[in-house]
Amino acid sequence: MTSKLTRISNLIALLLGAAMAANGLAMLGDPQAWYARVPGVIATGAFNQHFIRDIGLIYLLIGLAFAAGAFRSALRLTLWAAATLWLAGHALFHLWEVAAGICGSDAIPRDFPGVTLPALIGIGLTILSWRETRLRNPERR
């Protein structure tokens, strides 16, 4: 990547990381408020403090992975790819629920900002990091 593209991708990763970490902290700190506040969550089942905190910890770690990758170029691809795998799996699971008839199609636009978009951003960042790694290490091609 060019240095300008690297700076932009790092800034995006920091913003995504901050959003994911903030969501995780909200889930860990006040799961009941998070459950009541996030659109569509109540429709997915009864409140479960343990489950919300489990997922909150995942979001916090994903946020930290994107932030750390922005500062540690040698670890960037691994950190961003690992975080993106979970985000993409989560997004695919939400789409599968619609396809299986568990949720209505109205879940797709409702979930897009918080579920699908982070996965798409993570995929883009991971691809850019992979390309950068290939340019830095031509023997790995």
DSSP file with accessible surface (Angstrom, degrees, kcal/mol):
  #  RESIDUE AA STRUCTURE BP1 BP2  ACC     N-H-->O    O-->H-N    N-H-->O    O-->H-N    TCO  KAPPA ALPHA  PHI   PSI    X-CA   Y-CA   Z-CA
    1    1 A M              0   0   38      0, 0.0     2,-0.1     0, 0.0   127,-0.0   0.000 360.0 360.0 360.0 150.6    0.0    0.0    0.0
    2    2 A T     >  -     0   0   92      1,-0.1     4,-2.8     4,-0.0     5,-0.2  -0.347 360.0-109.8 -70.1 160.1    1.1    3.5   -0.5
    3    3 A S  H  > S+     0   0   83      1,-0.2     4,-2.4     2,-0.2     5,-0.1   0.881 120.7  51.9 -63.3 -33.8    1.9    5.4    2.7
    4    4 A K  H  > S+     0   0  135      2,-0.2     4,-2.4     1,-0.2    -1,-0.2   0.936 111.2  46.6 -66.6 -44.5   -1.3    7.5    2.2
    5    5 A L  H  > S+     0   0   66      1,-0.2     4,-2.8     2,-0.2     5,-0.2   0.892 111.5  52.7 -64.2 -37.3   -3.4    4.4    1.7
    6    6 A T  H  X S+     0   0   20     -4,-2.8     4,-2.6     2,-0.2    -2,-0.2   0.928 109.3  48.6 -62.6 -44.9   -1.8    2.9    4.8
    7    7 A R  H  X S+     0   0  154     -4,-2.4     4,-2.2     2,-0.2    -2,-0.2   0.914 113.1  47.5 -62.6 -41.5   -2.6    5.9    6.9
    8    8 A I  H  X S+     0   0   76     -4,-2.4     4,-2.7     2,-0.2    -2,-0.2   0.933 112.8  47.8 -66.1 -44.4   -6.2    5.9    5.7
    9    9 A S  H  X S+     0   0    1     -4,-2.8     4,-2.7     1,-0.2    -2,-0.2   0.900 111.8  50.9 -65.9 -36.4   -6.7    2.2    6.4
   10   10 A N  H  X S+     0   0   26     -4,-2.6     4,-2.4    -5,-0.2    -1,-0.2   0.904 110.0  49.7 -65.8 -39.6   -5.1    2.6    9.8
   11   11 A L  H  X S+     0   0  101     -4,-2.2     4,-2.5     2,-0.2    -2,-0.2   0.935 111.9  47.9 -63.5 -44.4   -7.5    5.5   10.6
   12   12 A I  H  X S+     0   0   70     -4,-2.7     4,-3.1     1,-0.2     5,-0.2   0.921 111.4  51.1 -61.2 -42.4  -10.5    3.4    9.4
   13   13 A A  H  X S+     0   0    0     -4,-2.7     4,-3.1     1,-0.2    -1,-0.2   0.896 109.6  50.2 -62.6 -39.5   -9.2    0.5   11.6
   14   14 A L  H  X S+     0   0   58     -4,-2.4     4,-2.6     2,-0.2    -1,-0.2   0.912 112.6  46.6 -65.1 -41.3   -8.9    2.8   14.6
   15   15 A L  H  X S+     0   0  112     -4,-2.5     4,-2.3     2,-0.2    -2,-0.2   0.929 115.5  45.2 -65.9 -45.3  -12.4    4.1   14.1
   16   16 A L  H  X S+     0   0   13     -4,-3.1     4,-2.8     2,-0.2     5,-0.2   0.929 113.7  50.7 -62.8 -44.2  -13.8    0.5   13.6
   17   17 A G  H  X S+     0   0    2     -4,-3.1     4,-2.8    -5,-0.2     5,-0.2   0.909 109.9  49.6 -60.5 -41.5  -11.8   -0.6   16.6
   18   18 A A  H  X S+     0   0   60     -4,-2.6     4,-2.7     2,-0.2    -1,-0.2   0.919 112.2  47.8 -64.3 -42.0  -13.1    2.2   18.7
   19   19 A A  H  X S+     0   0   53     -4,-2.3     4,-2.3     2,-0.2    -2,-0.2   0.925 114.5  45.7 -65.3 -43.0  -16.7    1.4   17.7
   20   20 A M  H  X S+     0   0   13     -4,-2.8     4,-2.5     2,-0.2    -2,-0.2   0.924 115.0  47.1 -66.8 -43.5  -16.3   -2.3   18.4
   21   21 A A  H  X S+     0   0   17     -4,-2.8     4,-2.9    -5,-0.2    -2,-0.2   0.908 111.2  51.6 -65.2 -40.3  -14.6   -1.7   21.7
   22   22 A A  H  X S+     0   0   58     -4,-2.7     4,-2.4    -5,-0.2    -1,-0.2   0.915 110.6  48.5 -63.1 -42.4  -17.2    0.8   22.8
   23   23 A N  H  X S+     0   0   42     -4,-2.3     4,-2.4     2,-0.2    -2,-0.2   0.932 112.2  49.6 -62.0 -44.1  -20.0   -1.7   22.0
   24   24 A G  H  X S+     0   0    0     -4,-2.5     4,-2.5     1,-0.2    -2,-0.2   0.918 110.5  49.2 -61.1 -43.5  -18.2   -4.4   23.9
   25   25 A L  H  X S+     0   0  102     -4,-2.9     4,-3.1     1,-0.2     5,-0.2   0.890 110.4  51.1 -64.4 -38.1  -17.7   -2.1   26.9
   26   26 A A  H  X S+     0   0   30     -4,-2.4     4,-2.3     2,-0.2     8,-0.3   0.907 111.6  47.9 -64.1 -40.6  -21.4   -1.2   26.8
   27   27 A M  H  < S+     0   0    4     -4,-2.4    -2,-0.2     1,-0.2    -1,-0.2   0.886 117.5  41.7 -66.8 -39.6  -22.3   -4.9   26.7
   28   28 A L  H  < S+     0   0   50     -4,-2.5    -2,-0.2    -5,-0.2    -1,-0.2   0.894 118.6  44.9 -73.3 -40.3  -20.0   -5.7   29.6
   29   29 A G  H  < S+     0   0   59     -4,-3.1    -2,-0.2     1,-0.2    -3,-0.2   0.880 134.4   3.8 -76.2 -40.8  -20.8   -2.6   31.7
   30   30 A D     X  +     0   0   87     -4,-2.3     4,-2.4    -5,-0.2    -1,-0.2  -0.566  63.5 171.3-147.7  76.2  -24.6   -2.6   31.5
   31   31 A P  H  > S+     0   0    3      0, 0.0     4,-2.7     0, 0.0     5,-0.2   0.849  80.1  56.3 -60.2 -33.7  -26.0   -5.5   29.5
   32   32 A Q  H  > S+     0   0  100      2,-0.2     4,-2.0     1,-0.2     5,-0.2   0.936 110.2  44.0 -65.0 -44.3  -29.6   -4.7   30.5
   33   33 A A  H  > S+     0   0   29      2,-0.2     4,-2.1     1,-0.2    -1,-0.2   0.911 113.7  51.0 -66.2 -41.1  -29.4   -1.2   29.0
   34   34 A W  H  X S+     0   0   30     -4,-2.4     4,-2.1    -8,-0.3    -2,-0.2   0.943 109.6  51.0 -59.9 -45.9  -27.6   -2.5   25.9
   35   35 A Y  H  < S+     0   0   28     -4,-2.7     7,-0.4     1,-0.2    -1,-0.2   0.899 115.0  42.1 -58.7 -42.2  -30.3   -5.2   25.4
   36   36 A A  H  < S+     0   0   65     -4,-2.0    -1,-0.2    -5,-0.2    -2,-0.2   0.803 116.7  48.1 -76.5 -28.3  -33.1   -2.6   25.7
   37   37 A R  H  < S+     0   0  153     -4,-2.1    -2,-0.2    -5,-0.2    -1,-0.2   0.806  88.5  84.4 -87.4 -31.9  -31.3    0.0   23.5
   38   38 A V  S >X S-     0   0   44     -4,-2.1     3,-1.6    -5,-0.2     4,-0.5  -0.625  85.7-114.3 -83.0 122.7  -30.1   -1.9   20.4
   39   39 A P  T 34 S+     0   0   95      0, 0.0    -1,-0.1     0, 0.0    -2,-0.1  -0.255  94.0   8.3 -57.8 131.4  -32.8   -2.2   17.8
   40   40 A G  T 34 S+     0   0   21      1,-0.1     4,-0.4    71,-0.0     3,-0.2   0.190  95.0 106.3  89.9 -16.8  -34.0   -5.7   17.2
   41   41 A V  T X4 S+     0   0   21     -3,-1.6     3,-2.0     1,-0.2     4,-0.4   0.928  75.5  55.8 -65.1 -42.7  -32.2   -7.4   20.0
   42   42 A I  G >< S+     0   0   98     -4,-0.5     3,-1.3    -7,-0.4    -1,-0.2   0.874 101.7  59.4 -58.9 -32.3  -35.3   -7.9   22.1
   43   43 A A  G 3  S+     0   0   88      1,-0.2    -1,-0.3    -3,-0.2    -2,-0.2   0.644  94.2  66.8 -71.5 -11.4  -36.9   -9.8   19.2
   44   44 A T  G <  S-     0   0   92     -3,-2.0     2,-0.3    -4,-0.4    -1,-0.2   0.574 116.1 -70.5 -88.8  -8.6  -34.0  -12.3   19.3
   45   45 A G    <   -     0   0   36     -3,-1.3    -1,-0.3    -4,-0.4     3,-0.1  -0.828  69.3 -33.0 144.9 178.8  -34.9  -13.8   22.7
   46   46 A A  S    S-     0   0   91     -2,-0.3     2,-0.1     1,-0.1    -3,-0.0  -0.243  72.5 -86.3 -67.8 153.6  -35.0  -13.3   26.4
   47   47 A F        -     0   0   64      1,-0.1     2,-0.4     4,-0.0    -1,-0.1  -0.358  45.2-178.3 -59.6 133.0  -32.4  -11.2   28.2
   48   48 A N     >  -     0   0   85      1,-0.1     4,-2.5    -3,-0.1     5,-0.2  -0.849  11.8-169.0-139.4  98.9  -29.4  -13.2   29.1
   49   49 A Q  H  > S+     0   0   97     -2,-0.4     4,-2.4     1,-0.2     5,-0.2   0.894  87.5  51.3 -57.5 -43.4  -26.7  -11.2   31.0
   50   50 A H  H  > S+     0   0  127      1,-0.2     4,-2.4     2,-0.2    -1,-0.2   0.936 111.5  46.6 -61.6 -47.1  -24.1  -13.9   30.7
   51   51 A F  H  > S+     0   0  120      2,-0.2     4,-2.4     1,-0.2     5,-0.2   0.924 112.1  50.2 -62.8 -44.6  -24.5  -14.3   27.0
   52   52 A I  H  X S+     0   0    9     -4,-2.5     4,-2.5     1,-0.2    -1,-0.2   0.926 112.2  47.6 -62.1 -41.9  -24.4  -10.5   26.4
   53   53 A R  H  X S+     0   0   87     -4,-2.4     4,-2.2    -5,-0.2    -1,-0.2   0.877 108.7  54.9 -68.7 -36.1  -21.3  -10.2   28.4
   54   54 A D  H  X S+     0   0   75     -4,-2.4     4,-1.6    -5,-0.2    -2,-0.2   0.952 113.2  41.6 -57.5 -49.2  -19.6  -13.1   26.6
   55   55 A I  H  X S+     0   0   32     -4,-2.4     4,-2.6     1,-0.2    -2,-0.2   0.861 110.0  59.1 -69.5 -33.4  -20.3  -11.4   23.2
   56   56 A G  H  X S+     0   0    0     -4,-2.5     4,-2.5    -5,-0.2    -1,-0.2   0.903 103.3  52.0 -60.0 -40.3  -19.3   -8.0   24.7
   57   57 A L  H  X S+     0   0   87     -4,-2.2     4,-2.5     2,-0.2    -1,-0.2   0.916 108.5  51.3 -63.3 -40.2  -15.9   -9.5   25.5
   58   58 A I  H  X S+     0   0   54     -4,-1.6     4,-2.6     1,-0.2    -2,-0.2   0.940 110.5  48.2 -61.0 -47.2  -15.5  -10.6   21.9
   59   59 A Y  H  X S+     0   0   12     -4,-2.6     4,-2.5     2,-0.2    -1,-0.2   0.901 110.4  51.7 -61.6 -40.5  -16.4   -7.1   20.6
   60   60 A L  H  X S+     0   0   35     -4,-2.5     4,-2.4     1,-0.2    -1,-0.2   0.949 111.9  46.2 -61.3 -45.7  -13.9   -5.6   23.0
   61   61 A L  H  X S+     0   0   99     -4,-2.5     4,-2.3     2,-0.2    -2,-0.2   0.885 110.9  52.4 -66.4 -37.1  -11.1   -7.9   21.8
   62   62 A I  H  X S+     0   0   10     -4,-2.6     4,-2.3     2,-0.2    -1,-0.2   0.929 109.4  50.1 -62.4 -44.6  -12.1   -7.3   18.2
   63   63 A G  H  X S+     0   0    1     -4,-2.5     4,-2.3     1,-0.2    -2,-0.2   0.926 111.1  48.3 -59.7 -43.5  -11.8   -3.6   18.8
   64   64 A L  H  X S+     0   0   96     -4,-2.4     4,-3.1     1,-0.2     5,-0.2   0.878 108.8  54.7 -65.6 -35.7   -8.4   -4.0   20.4
   65   65 A A  H  X S+     0   0   17     -4,-2.3     4,-2.4     2,-0.2    -2,-0.2   0.923 109.5  45.9 -64.9 -43.6   -7.2   -6.2   17.5
   66   66 A F  H  X S+     0   0    0     -4,-2.3     4,-1.3     2,-0.2    -2,-0.2   0.924 115.9  46.5 -65.8 -41.3   -8.1   -3.5   14.9
   67   67 A A  H  X S+     0   0   28     -4,-2.3     4,-0.9    -5,-0.2     3,-0.4   0.942 113.2  48.1 -66.1 -45.6   -6.5   -0.8   17.0
   68   68 A A  H >X S+     0   0   39     -4,-3.1     4,-2.0     1,-0.2     3,-0.9   0.906 108.5  55.1 -62.5 -39.9   -3.3   -2.8   17.6
   69   69 A G  H 3< S+     0   0    0     -4,-2.4     7,-0.2     1,-0.3    -1,-0.2   0.825 100.1  60.5 -63.1 -29.7   -3.0   -3.7   14.0
   70   70 A A  H 3< S+     0   0    8     -4,-1.3    -1,-0.3    -3,-0.4    -2,-0.2   0.809 115.6  33.6 -67.4 -26.4   -3.1    0.0   13.1
   71   71 A F  H << S+     0   0  156     -3,-0.9     2,-0.6    -4,-0.9    -2,-0.2   0.647 115.4  56.3-102.1 -20.2    0.1    0.4   15.2
   72   72 A R    >X  -     0   0  145     -4,-2.0     3,-1.2     1,-0.2     4,-1.0  -0.801  58.1-179.4-119.2  89.9    1.9   -2.9   14.6
   73   73 A S  H 3> S+     0   0   52     -2,-0.6     4,-0.5     1,-0.3     3,-0.3   0.834  81.3  59.2 -61.0 -31.5    2.3   -3.4   10.9
   74   74 A A  H 34 S+     0   0   83      1,-0.2    -1,-0.3     2,-0.1     4,-0.2   0.810 116.6  33.3 -68.2 -26.2    4.0   -6.8   11.4
   75   75 A L  H <> S+     0   0   76     -3,-1.2     4,-2.7    -7,-0.2     5,-0.3   0.462  92.4  99.3-103.4  -6.2    0.9   -8.1   13.2
   76   76 A R  H  X S+     0   0    9     -4,-1.0     4,-3.0    -3,-0.3     5,-0.4   0.898  81.2  47.0 -53.2 -53.0   -1.7   -6.2   11.2
   77   77 A L  H  X S+     0   0   44     -4,-0.5     4,-2.5     1,-0.2     5,-0.3   0.935 115.8  45.2 -59.9 -45.9   -2.7   -8.9    8.8
   78   78 A T  H  > S+     0   0  103     -4,-0.2     4,-2.4     2,-0.2     5,-0.2   0.938 116.5  44.9 -63.6 -47.2   -3.1  -11.6   11.5
   79   79 A L  H  X S+     0   0   48     -4,-2.7     4,-2.2     1,-0.2     5,-0.2   0.935 117.6  42.8 -63.8 -48.4   -5.0   -9.3   13.9
   80   80 A W  H  X S+     0   0    0     -4,-3.0     4,-2.5    -5,-0.3    -1,-0.2   0.891 114.6  50.4 -68.6 -37.5   -7.3   -7.8   11.3
   81   81 A A  H  X S+     0   0   30     -4,-2.5     4,-2.2    -5,-0.4    -2,-0.2   0.930 111.3  48.1 -66.1 -43.5   -8.0  -11.2    9.6
   82   82 A A  H  X S+     0   0   60     -4,-2.4     4,-1.4    -5,-0.3    -2,-0.2   0.942 114.7  45.1 -62.7 -45.9   -8.8  -12.9   12.9
   83   83 A A  H  X S+     0   0    6     -4,-2.2     4,-2.2    -5,-0.2    -1,-0.2   0.914 112.9  51.8 -63.9 -40.3  -11.2  -10.1   14.0
   84   84 A T  H  X S+     0   0   10     -4,-2.5     4,-3.3     1,-0.2     5,-0.3   0.847 101.0  61.7 -67.6 -33.8  -12.7  -10.1   10.5
   85   85 A L  H  X S+     0   0  132     -4,-2.2     4,-2.3     2,-0.2    -1,-0.2   0.931 108.5  42.8 -58.2 -44.4  -13.4  -13.8   10.6
   86   86 A W  H  X S+     0   0   78     -4,-1.4     4,-2.7     2,-0.2    -2,-0.2   0.947 114.9  49.3 -67.6 -44.6  -15.6  -13.4   13.6
   87   87 A L  H  X S+     0   0    2     -4,-2.2     4,-2.4     1,-0.2    32,-0.3   0.913 113.7  46.3 -60.8 -42.2  -17.3  -10.3   12.2
   88   88 A A  H  X S+     0   0   23     -4,-3.3     4,-2.8     2,-0.2     5,-0.2   0.915 112.3  50.1 -67.8 -41.7  -18.0  -12.0    8.8
   89   89 A G  H  X S+     0   0   38     -4,-2.3     4,-2.3    -5,-0.3    -2,-0.2   0.918 110.9  50.2 -61.6 -40.5  -19.3  -15.2   10.5
   90   90 A H  H  X S+     0   0   36     -4,-2.7     4,-2.1     2,-0.2    -2,-0.2   0.930 111.7  47.4 -62.0 -45.6  -21.6  -13.1   12.6
   91   91 A A  H  X S+     0   0    7     -4,-2.4     4,-2.1    24,-0.2    -2,-0.2   0.920 111.9  49.8 -64.5 -43.5  -22.9  -11.2    9.6
   92   92 A L  H  X S+     0   0  117     -4,-2.8     4,-2.7     1,-0.2    -1,-0.2   0.884 108.1  54.4 -63.3 -37.4  -23.4  -14.5    7.7
   93   93 A F  H  X S+     0   0  101     -4,-2.3     4,-2.2    -5,-0.2    -1,-0.2   0.923 107.4  50.2 -62.0 -42.3  -25.3  -16.0   10.6
   94   94 A H  H  X S+     0   0   33     -4,-2.1     4,-1.3     1,-0.2    -2,-0.2   0.908 112.1  47.3 -63.0 -41.4  -27.6  -13.0   10.6
   95   95 A L  H  X S+     0   0   72     -4,-2.1     4,-2.5     1,-0.2    -2,-0.2   0.889 109.3  54.2 -66.8 -38.0  -28.3  -13.4    6.9
   96   96 A W  H  X S+     0   0  140     -4,-2.7     4,-2.9     1,-0.2     6,-0.3   0.902 102.7  57.4 -62.3 -39.9  -28.8  -17.2    7.4
   97   97 A E  H  <>S+     0   0   33     -4,-2.2     5,-2.1     1,-0.2     6,-1.5   0.886 109.3  45.4 -59.1 -37.3  -31.5  -16.4   10.1
   98   98 A V  H ><5S+     0   0   27     -4,-1.3     3,-1.3     4,-0.2    -2,-0.2   0.944 113.4  49.1 -69.0 -47.3  -33.4  -14.4    7.5
   99   99 A A  H 3<5S+     0   0   89     -4,-2.5    -2,-0.2     1,-0.3    -1,-0.2   0.861 111.5  49.9 -61.3 -34.9  -32.9  -17.1    4.8
  100  100 A A  T 3<5S-     0   0   53     -4,-2.9    -1,-0.3    -5,-0.2    -2,-0.2   0.524 116.3-114.3 -82.8  -5.6  -34.1  -19.8    7.2
  101  101 A G  T < 5S+     0   0   61     -3,-1.3    -3,-0.2    -4,-0.4    -2,-0.1   0.576  84.8 119.2  84.8   9.7  -37.2  -17.8    8.2
  102  102 A I  S   <S+     0   0  100     -5,-2.1     2,-0.3    -6,-0.3    -4,-0.2   0.880  82.5  24.9 -73.4 -37.2  -36.1  -17.2   11.8
  103  103 A C  S    S-     0   0   29     -6,-1.5    -2,-0.3    -9,-0.1    -1,-0.1  -0.910  89.5-111.5-122.6 154.0  -36.1  -13.4   11.2
  104  104 A G    >   -     0   0   39     -2,-0.3     3,-2.2     1,-0.1     4,-0.3  -0.329  35.4-102.9 -77.7 165.5  -38.0  -11.4    8.7
  105  105 A S  T >  S+     0   0   90      1,-0.3     3,-1.4     2,-0.2    -1,-0.1   0.711 114.6  77.5 -65.1 -17.0  -36.3   -9.6    5.8
  106  106 A D  T 3> S+     0   0  104      1,-0.3     4,-1.4     2,-0.2    -1,-0.3   0.705  81.0  71.0 -65.2 -14.9  -36.6   -6.3    7.8
  107  107 A A  H <> S+     0   0    1     -3,-2.2     4,-2.8     1,-0.2    -1,-0.3   0.795  85.3  67.8 -69.9 -27.2  -33.7   -7.6    9.8
  108  108 A I  H <> S+     0   0   73     -3,-1.4     4,-1.3    -4,-0.3     8,-0.2   0.971 107.4  33.4 -63.1 -55.7  -31.3   -7.0    6.9
  109  109 A P  H  4 S+     0   0   91      0, 0.0    -1,-0.2     0, 0.0    -2,-0.2   0.881 119.2  54.3 -68.7 -31.6  -31.4   -3.2    6.8
  110  110 A R  H  < S+     0   0   78     -4,-1.4     4,-0.4     1,-0.2    -2,-0.2   0.910 115.6  38.2 -65.4 -41.5  -31.8   -3.0   10.6
  111  111 A D  H  X>S+     0   0   18     -4,-2.8     4,-2.4     1,-0.2     5,-0.9   0.637  93.6  90.5 -84.2 -14.7  -28.7   -5.1   11.2
  112  112 A F  I  <>S+     0   0   81     -4,-1.3     5,-3.2     1,-0.2    -1,-0.2   0.909  85.3  46.9 -53.8 -51.4  -26.6   -3.7    8.4
  113  113 A P  I  45S+     0   0   83      0, 0.0    -1,-0.2     0, 0.0    -2,-0.1   0.886 124.5  30.2 -62.4 -37.2  -24.9   -0.8   10.3
  114  114 A G  I  45S+     0   0   41     -4,-0.4    -2,-0.2    -3,-0.3    -3,-0.1   0.626 135.0  19.9 -98.8 -13.6  -23.9   -2.8   13.3
  115  115 A V  I  X5S+     0   0   14     -4,-2.4     4,-1.1    -3,-0.1   -24,-0.2   0.733 126.8  32.4-120.8 -58.0  -23.4   -6.3   11.9
  116  116 A T  I  ><S+     0   0   23     -5,-0.9     4,-2.5    -8,-0.2     5,-0.2   0.924 114.6  54.3 -75.9 -45.5  -22.8   -6.4    8.1
  117  117 A L  H  ><S+     0   0   67     -5,-3.2     4,-2.8    -6,-0.2     5,-0.3   0.925 106.7  51.0 -59.8 -45.6  -21.0   -3.1    7.6
  118  118 A P  H  > S+     0   0    6      0, 0.0     4,-2.6     0, 0.0    -1,-0.2   0.909 111.0  50.2 -58.7 -37.3  -18.3   -3.8   10.2
  119  119 A A  H  X S+     0   0    4     -4,-1.1     4,-2.5   -32,-0.3    -2,-0.2   0.927 111.0  48.2 -65.1 -43.0  -17.7   -7.2    8.5
  120  120 A L  H  X S+     0   0   91     -4,-2.5     4,-2.4     2,-0.2    -1,-0.2   0.908 112.5  48.5 -64.7 -41.1  -17.4   -5.5    5.1
  121  121 A I  H  X S+     0   0   55     -4,-2.8     4,-2.8     2,-0.2     5,-0.2   0.934 111.3  50.6 -63.5 -44.0  -15.0   -2.9    6.4
  122  122 A G  H  X S+     0   0    0     -4,-2.6     4,-2.7    -5,-0.3    -2,-0.2   0.905 109.1  51.2 -60.7 -40.8  -13.0   -5.6    8.1
  123  123 A I  H  X S+     0   0   72     -4,-2.5     4,-2.5     2,-0.2    -1,-0.2   0.941 111.4  47.8 -61.7 -46.0  -12.8   -7.6    4.8
  124  124 A G  H  X S+     0   0   33     -4,-2.4     4,-2.4     1,-0.2    -2,-0.2   0.934 113.2  47.2 -61.1 -45.2  -11.6   -4.5    3.0
  125  125 A L  H  X S+     0   0    6     -4,-2.8     4,-2.5     1,-0.2    -1,-0.2   0.906 112.0  50.6 -63.3 -41.2   -9.0   -3.7    5.6
  126  126 A T  H  X S+     0   0   23     -4,-2.7     4,-2.6    -5,-0.2    -1,-0.2   0.914 109.9  49.6 -65.4 -41.2   -7.8   -7.3    5.6
  127  127 A I  H  X S+     0   0   74     -4,-2.5     4,-2.5     2,-0.2    -2,-0.2   0.934 111.4  49.2 -63.1 -44.4   -7.4   -7.4    1.9
  128  128 A L  H  X S+     0   0   42     -4,-2.4     4,-2.3     1,-0.2    -2,-0.2   0.916 112.4  48.2 -61.4 -40.9   -5.5   -4.1    1.9
  129  129 A S  H  X S+     0   0    0     -4,-2.5     4,-2.6     2,-0.2    -1,-0.2   0.901 109.7  52.4 -66.7 -39.4   -3.2   -5.5    4.6
  130  130 A W  H  X S+     0   0  121     -4,-2.6     4,-2.2     2,-0.2    -2,-0.2   0.929 110.5  48.0 -61.8 -43.4   -2.7   -8.7    2.7
  131  131 A R  H  X S+     0   0  141     -4,-2.5     4,-2.1     1,-0.2    -2,-0.2   0.907 111.1  50.6 -63.6 -41.9   -1.7   -6.7   -0.4
  132  132 A E  H  X S+     0   0   19     -4,-2.3     4,-2.2     1,-0.2    -2,-0.2   0.917 109.4  51.1 -61.8 -42.7    0.7   -4.6    1.6
  133  133 A T  H  X S+     0   0   16     -4,-2.6     4,-1.9     1,-0.2    -2,-0.2   0.914 109.3  50.5 -62.1 -41.0    2.3   -7.7    3.1
  134  134 A R  H  < S+     0   0   88     -4,-2.2    -1,-0.2     1,-0.2    -2,-0.2   0.878 110.4  49.5 -65.2 -37.8    2.8   -9.2   -0.4
  135  135 A L  H  < S+     0   0  105     -4,-2.1    -1,-0.2     1,-0.2    -2,-0.2   0.881 114.0  45.3 -69.1 -37.6    4.4   -6.0   -1.6
  136  136 A R  H  < S+     0   0  102     -4,-2.2    -2,-0.2     1,-0.3    -1,-0.2   0.777 122.5  37.0 -73.2 -30.3    6.8   -5.9    1.5
  137  137 A N    ><  +     0   0   47     -4,-1.9     3,-2.1    -5,-0.2    -1,-0.3  -0.653  64.6 170.8-124.4  74.3    7.6   -9.6    1.2
  138  138 A P  G >  S+     0   0   71      0, 0.0     3,-1.5     0, 0.0    -1,-0.1   0.784  74.6  68.0 -61.0 -22.7    7.8  -10.5   -2.5
  139  139 A E  G 3  S+     0   0  148      1,-0.3    -5,-0.1     2,-0.1    -2,-0.0   0.701  92.0  62.5 -69.7 -16.0    9.2  -14.0   -1.7
  140  140 A R  G <         0   0  181     -3,-2.1    -1,-0.3    -6,-0.2    -6,-0.1   0.388 360.0 360.0 -87.3   2.7    5.8  -14.9   -0.2
  141  141 A R    <         0   0  169     -3,-1.5    -2,-0.1    -7,-0.2    -6,-0.0   0.211 360.0 360.0 -70.1 360.0    4.0  -14.5   -3.5
